[in-house]
Every structure is written in structure tokens, then in C-alpha cells.
Amino acid sequence: MPLHARLIGAFQLRDEAGRDLTPRGAKSRAMLAMLALDRDCRRNRRWLEAHLWSDRAQEQAMGSLRQALREIRKALGPHADCLRTDRDSVSITDLVIDEDQDRQALAAGREFLEGMDVADQEFEDWLRDERMRRSNDTAPATARQVFPAERLTLMLKPVHGTDRTEGFLSHALANAIGQLVGEFVEIDTYILSSDRSVVDLPEQGYLVTVDTLAKPGVTHLLIGLSDRASGRTFWSRRASIKGNETDIIGDQEVPEIVFRAADAVCESLAGSKRTGAAELRAEFLTAKAVRSIFAFDSRSVRQADSLMSEAISLHPNPRSFAWMAYMRQVMAVERIETDWHRMRGEADEFARKAMEFPAENPLVLALVSQIRVMLDGDPDIGICLARDAMRASPHNPFCYSAVAGAQLRIDRPDRALDAARQGATIAGQSALSPWWHSLAGLSALAMRKDNLARSYFETTLARAPNFRTALRCLYFLYQSAGQPEKAERVLSRLIQLEPDFTFDRLRDDPDYPAATLRRSGLIGAPTSQG
């Protein structure tokens, strides 16, 4: 016997006989509405927690979800079996939505989930997007709100005078930025030559202007990134680089400028509203998820997991699968999920899916390389993928992190340190930069350059204070340096993040993610644990 959900007007759930099965709690009703709108009437648990209890700690959110499920089962009464749960997801079966009736009600002035009051900003953002989409679908064509195009667009505009060097550099930098943005985002790229007007191109998207001015022995660069529709400039960079045109392209500041321009596009997407076509919403979700991963705390990484899952459901692509594999690595190494073997299995599955697509994206190669090295312990494949990624994209810092991870695995920490340092230089002050500083710290630790390792890990924690890898290593580095007070402060923070931490597990459990620390010989016999 099917259940009937009404989404336009006040939410209501009834059975075939017309009996009202609507739960009383607003978040329980909201959960049912979210399930009803999924093609399979199924949502990931972490996704539900992130949208209904985003302001609560993970354990509290999990408890609140369980309580809401109990309330829904009670309201369903004899139909309680329709609500199904497992470790990862929640679903409801035999649910019917009368879309024709809902469209008529919406056109008559009723609102989607009218009166739904859930005190959570993530839910409010989701609700606003859904209301906007439905309003756009039912309004007359002349009155519809204009959403962004179905695909993102990037317009590259080299600006230069008559000097040959200026023309070469401006086009080279514009092309490099366009290529790197395309590795992180699915986007249509246009090069604007001097005889082609920008007004002939799509009104939505990003505009990158690269202006060069060559002087004897030095070239001045001005790069700006703006929103095509509003004209607002949200990132710009000036630089003066000495040398001839060949030297300039190889200057160490150029890769950082290229990456920061690409990263600015991703950062802008992460703050965008999730509206428009499914492919475009998937890009917004992916950009926000990646930002959340690099906070390296349990709540943010789990939120990233739910965002990426939604992005894949909207528009699966190799980047999304590679990021999911990378996220499983972070969950394992940071012990956000303690089942090492399950994380490794899921990372392997996502990595394989990422590599099934025909086009080779250097970012995907770099991320999959790290999975093969760090979780699978296969440095040969990892090195091969890392080298291919590096040759294709020398401005992508993730290619350097892939090389660093592979070199660490084959016990070449000197080469690993060089690669990690280069990656850190390119990443600069990006929100993603703690990853490269931590790799540099691990490389220095493997070489027993303790002062250098300590400096890198301190830099890591300044940007990502919940990064457990850095906390573990710093404890022993501070102890070795005769700084017990600092060591105890670091240990206290680590135990707060990881309540089941023990020195015995770190030292003796091969599945505990501290291989470089154990091989360093730095672990002694600590006198206390907190």
C-alpha cells in the first residue's frame, strides 16, 4: 500500500486510506521531505546530519538522527517497515508524490514545504534552493529567474602591448591558468584574442585578465579574476619577475600565481548558492566539500563526505570519485573512521571508478597515486601516476604531494622533502596548504632533521589545529627537544580529538596510521599520557 507525500503547502504524509501519518517534529518532517525528493528515496546518514544538525558535534548529530527515526517509525504505525536504515543510509519505500497536483498548487500561490521551520542554516539553504528551482520551473518563460548556465565558463583575456615578450607571457600565463582551473572544475574555457569582443561570449562565468608589461631585465604582471555577470573582482595579484622570457616562465613565483588564480575560482564556487542545472550544482558541492576536507576535523570531513556524495548523485565524474578516495585516506590517517580496512577498501573502489573514465586529468592521477601509495602500499604504481601527473601539470601542487608520498614510501625522504617543499611553495597561503607542510614535516622527520620537522608541523597546526598527524609527531619531537610542557599540551589536544589514543596502539598496531613516526626511531617510552 503506497504512502502519499504532499510537498506543496504544509508537508503531509498519508496512507492509501487517507490516515494522517505525519510526524510532529519539524526535523522529522523535513527528513521525510528530503527522502521523498531523492530519486531512490534514499539519503546518506552523514548528509542528513549535515543538513539538519550541522551545528552539533558528530555524536550529538548521530543521536538526534536516531531519535528522529524513532519518531518517524512511531508516526508510520503499521507502515513502519517502509522506513529502512543501514549503517550508511536512510530510505523509505512505497512513497508516492503527486507531482501534477503539486505543480498546480504551486502555480496557485502555495509554497514548497510551506511553514517548514527548521533551525539549521544548512537546511534553510537547501530549502531556499529547492523553492527557487520549483518557482523557476512553473513560472512563465518571460518571468523566470535566470539561473547560471548549465556549465561554468572561464574567459581568459591576455592583455599586452606590441612587445613580443609581453604577448608570449600573457598568453602563456592565461593558458596555464585555464588548464589548471580545468583540472579542478568542469568548465568551458575561451581565449579572447584582441579582435574578439568579450560581449560575444556567455554572460555568466569567470573572466581572467592577464596584463604584462616588459621592461629591461624585468616583467611586471597584473592578473585579475572577476565575475562576468556582476563585474566584481574577487582576486588579483601583482608581481615583478626578473629575467628574460624563458627564465620568467620557470620562475618559482609563476606556479604559485597560476595555482592561486585557480584556487580563487574554487573558493568562489565553494561560497556560491547551489542553484541551476544538476551539473553546476555538483560543481558547487564539490568545491565546498574540498574546502571542508582540509579543515582536518571530524565534523568538517564528514560534512565533506555528505556533500561529495550528493555531488556524485547529481553528476558523477572522475574528479568526484578521486576526491572521495582521497577523503577515505584522510578519514583513515586522521582516524575519523577507525576501521582501517574498510576505509582502504572504499578508497580503492572510488579510485578505480575515477580511473575508468577515458580522459586523464592530472589532478585525478595525483590523488589516485596517493591512495595507491599510502593505503595500498604500492609505490611502483604510485610513482608512475605521480610522474605522469607532474609532466602534464607542473603548476598543480597535488602532483608534488603525490611525488612526495611515493618517495617517502620507498625511503627517499630527501626527494620527498624537495617535492613537498615545492608543493608548499605553490600552495602558498591557500586554505589547502597544511597538507604540503605536513608532508614536508614527515619527510624531515624521516631524515631526523628534528628542528626542521618541528617547524613544519607547527606551521601545519597554525592553519589546521585539528590535524592529528602533526599533533602525534610534535608530541615526540617536543619530548626529544626537552620541552615537556609543550609536549603535554599537544598530547592533551590529541586525546581530546582521539579519546581512544594510547601509546601502545601507536607503537605496536600496524594499522595505526603512524608508519613514518615509528620508522623514525623517535618513539621512546613516554612517562605519562596526559
C-alpha positions, -999 to 999 in steps of 0.1 A, spaced: 0 0 0 17 33 -11 22 63 11 13 97 -3 35 128 4 23 163 -1 52 188 -6 34 219 -17 17 237 12 22 222 46 40 189 44 18 159 50 21 121 48 -10 99 44 -16 63 37 -39 49 10 -69 51 33 -62 88 40 -49 84 75 -25 111 86 9 97 93 28 130 95 53 131 125 50 161 148 87 171 148 98 197 122 131 179 115 113 145 112 90 161 86 120 177 69 138 144 67 108 127 51 106 155 25 143 152 17 139 114 13 109 120 -9 129 142 -33 157 118 -39 152 96 -70 156 64 -49 141 80 -17 174 74 0 199 97 17 233 92 33 232 94 71 261 119 71 242 141 46 211 142 67 231 150 98 249 178 80 217 193 67 195 190 99 220 191 128 250 210 113 255 229 145 261 198 166 291 176 173 291 143 154 280 121 183 251 145 191 240 147 154 240 109 152 219 107 184 195 133 171 191 114 138 183 82 157 157 100 178 141 114 147 139 80 131 122 66 161 96 94 159 90 87 122 85 50 128 61 57 156 41 80 133 41 55 105 25 29 128 16 -2 107 37 11 78 69 14 99 86 -12 78 86 13 49 114 32 68 146 14 63 180 21 77 215 7 75 249 18 86 253 44 59 218 54 47 182 60 54 154 52 29 117 49 26 98 26 3 63 28 -14 63 66 -13 43 84 -40 44 122 -48 15 136 -69 37 160 -89 8 173 -111 -12 183 -80 19 198 -65 26 219 -96 -10 232 -97 -8 241 -60 25 259 -66 11 278 -95 -19 288 -74 4 305 -49 11 278 -24 47 274 -13 70 244 -13 71 229 23 51 259 34 57 268 71 86 244 74 106 259 103 139 241 109 165 260 129 195 249 108 213 271 82 222 242 60 186 231 58 175 267 51 200 269 23 187 236 8 151 247 12 157 281 -4 174 264 -34 145 239 -38 119 266 -36 138 287 -62 141 257 -86 103 249 -84 94 286 -88 116 287 -119 101 255 -134 65 268 -131 68 305 -139 62 317 -175 93 319 -196 94 357 -195 92 358 -157 116 330 -148 146 338 -127 178 334 -147 200 307 -133 237 303 -142 244 284 -174 243 246 -173 281 247 -174 306 271 -159 326 293 -183 360 307 -179 372 335 -202 409 342 -205 419 377 -217 456 382 -223 464 420 -224 497 432 -238 513 458 -260 533 452 -292 563 437 -274 569 401 -284 578 391 -248 546 406 -234 524 388 -259 541 355 -252 540 357 -214 504 369 -212 492 341 -234 513 315 -216 500 325 -182 464 327 -194 467 292 -209 483 278 -177 455 293 -155 429 279 -178 444 244 -178 447 243 -141 412 255 -134 400 228 -158 417 202 -136 397 212 -106 364 222 -122 344 210 -152 344 243 -171 342 256 -207 373 278 -214 376 306 -240 407 326 -250 399 361 -260 421 374 -288 425 412 -294 400 410 -323 372 392 -304 349 411 -280 341 397 -246 304 406 -251 301 379 -278 306 352 -251 283 339 -224 273 364 -198 278 340 -169 311 328 -157 346 340 -147 369 364 -165 407 362 -160 427 392 -173 465 387 -176 483 420 -182 521 421 -188 545 449 -192 581 441 -202 610 463 -191 647 457 -195 655 428 -172 621 426 -155 585 419 -164 556 432 -145 524 411 -142 489 420 -131 464 392 -130 427 397 -121 398 374 -116 363 387 -118 327 376 -121 315 380 -156 279 389 -147 285 414 -119 319 426 -129 331 422 -93 369 415 -90 374 390 -62 411 381 -66 441 399 -81 478 396 -80 508 418 -89 543 405 -94 576 417 -108 598 390 -121 634 394 -132 650 377 -162 643 370 -198 611 354 -211 624 318 -208 635 324 -172 602 340 -163 581 310 -172 603 289 -150 604 314 -121 592 298 -88 566 326 -83 548 318 -115 534 283 -105 521 299 -72 503 327 -92 487 302 -115 476 280 -87 462 308 -66 442 320 -96 427 285 -100 422 282 -63 404 315 -62 378 301 -87 373 271 -65 370 292 -34 344 314 -51 324 283 -62 325 270 -26 307 301 -14 281 300 -42 245 291 -38 236 256 -51 212 265 -78 209 258 -115 214 226 -135 225 194 -118 260 196 -133 265 231 -120 252 223 -85 276 193 -84 305 217 -90 294 240 -62 290 210 -38 324 196 -48 342 229 -43 326 232 -8 335 196 1 371 200 -8 374 231 14 359 211 43 383 182 38 413 204 45 400 215 79 410 180 90 385 178 118 359 151 121 328 172 116 341 190 86 354 158 69 321 141 75 303 171 61 326 169 30 316 132 26 279 140 25 284 170 1 305 149 -22 280 120 -21 253 144 -32 276 158 -60 282 123 -73 245 116 -73 239 147 -94 268 144 -118 294 116 -114 328 124 -128 364 112 -122 373 142 -100 345 135 -76 354 98 -73 391 107 -68 382 132 -41 361 105 -24 390 82 -25 413 109 -11 387 116 17 388 80 27 425 83 31 421 114 53 395 95 74 419 66 79 450 86 86 432 111 109 412 82 125 380 99 118 369 64 109 388 38 128 381 8 106 413 10 85 404 -20 63 370 -6 54 384 28 45 411 12 24 385 -9 6 363 21 -1 392 42 -12 403 15 -36 367 13 -51 365 50 -56 400 52 -71 391 25 -96 359 44 -106 380 76 -111 404 58 -134 376 42 -155 369 75 -173 388 78 -206 402 114 -203 433 117 -180 431 146 -155 465 153 -138 446 160 -105 429 127 -106 462 109 -113 479 127 -84 451 119 -59 449 82 -70 487 80 -68 485 89 -31 458 63 -25 480 36 -41 510 46 -20 496 55 14 467 30 17 477 2 -7 514 4 -1 521 2 -38 549 27 -46 555 15 -81 520 24 -94 521 55 -73 553 68 -87 542 61 -123 509 80 -118 527 108 -100 553 113 -128 525 113 -154 506 139 -134 538 161 -129 547 160 -166 511 171 -175 507 198 -149 537 213 -133 516 241 -116 494 217 -96 507 212 -61 489 179 -57 513 165 -83 541 173 -59 523 158 -29 519 126 -49 557 125 -57 565 133 -20 543 104 -8 558 79 -32 593 89 -24 586 86 13 573 51 8 605 39 -10 626 55 17 639 85 -2 629 113 23 654 137 7 635 136 -26 602 136 -7 612 168 12 622 185 -21 588 177 -36 568 186 -5 586 219 -3 578 227 -39 542 219 -33 541 240 -2 556 269 -22 530 266 -49 501 262 -24 513 294 -7 487 307 18 459 287 3 434 271 28 447 237 14 484 244 23 486 224 56 487 192 36 521 201 20 536 214 52 527 181 69 543 161 41 574 183 44 573 176 82 571 139 77 599 140 52 622 159 76 612 136 104 623 106 83 656 123 78 658 131 116 660 167 109 640 173 140 642 211 142 630 214 106 603 188 111 591 206 142 589 239 123 568 224 95 544 207 119 540 239 139 532 257 106 507 230 98 489 233 132 487 271 129 465 267 98 448 233 108 448 230 146 429 197 145 454 179 122 462 147 143 492 136 122 510 168 132 499 165 168 513 130 171 546 139 156 550 171 176 545 153 209 576 132 204 596 160 188 589 182 218 598 154 242 630 148 223 639 185 224 634 187 262 601 206 260 578 185 282 552 213 288 547 218 250 545 180 246 518 177 273 497 205 257 499 188 223 491 154 239 461 169 257 447 182 224 453 149 206 434 129 233 406 154 231 403 147 194 411 110 197 398 97 231 410 61 225 446 72 218 472 51 235 510 49 231 508 12 229 485 14 199 506 40 182 538 19 187 526 -17 181 494 -16 160 505 -19 123 471 -4 112 476 27 133 485 55 108 519 65 121 543 45 99 568 73 94 569 82 130 575 46 140 603 42 115 620 74 126 631 58 159 618 88 178 592 69 198 606 61 232 589 52 265 568 83 275 564 88 312 528 98 311 498 100 289 481 132 299 
